[in-house]
Amino acid sequence: MASETLGTDDLSLPKATVSKIVTEILQPSPGVAFTKDARDLLIACCVEFITLISFQANEIAENETKKTIATEHIDKALRELGFPEYVQEVLASAGEHKDALKSREKKANKPGQSGLSDAELARQQEELFRCANAKFNQGPAE
């Protein structure tokens, strides 16, 4: 299988993240715990599932002579592997992720939205550096 050639022994998911997902999704019942062995098994299953979907999506992309795996390749891989019930949720998550990236890009471009020229921004930055340097050179406050 693909996992043998890819060396999934070296692949994992963050244990804390998986534990958080499990506790958020599964309503904990009093006296019921999710053991470390169960968590580790879940992680192994997730890695295997991701590997399987990735391998199939890569095959689909290669057959279409594409060098990049796109959302439609994941969609097609899920359907071909018998997981059509996941497609709608995966596409919805992909859309949410895309929207979140757009939001981050807008925030990251904040200096460009200030209306100040690059020269003015550089001048302000130099002034801040001068103030910080002067404060540092003063030494500790007594």
Salt bridges, closest charged atoms under 4 A:
GLU24 OE2 - LYS20 NZ 3.92
ASP40 OD1 - ARG39 NH2 3.23
GLU64 OE1 - HIS73 NE2 2.90
GLU64 OE2 - LYS76 NZ 3.66
ASP75 OD1 - ARG79 NE 2.59
GLU120 OE2 - ARG123 NH2 2.84
GLU127 OE1 - ARG130 NH2 3.11
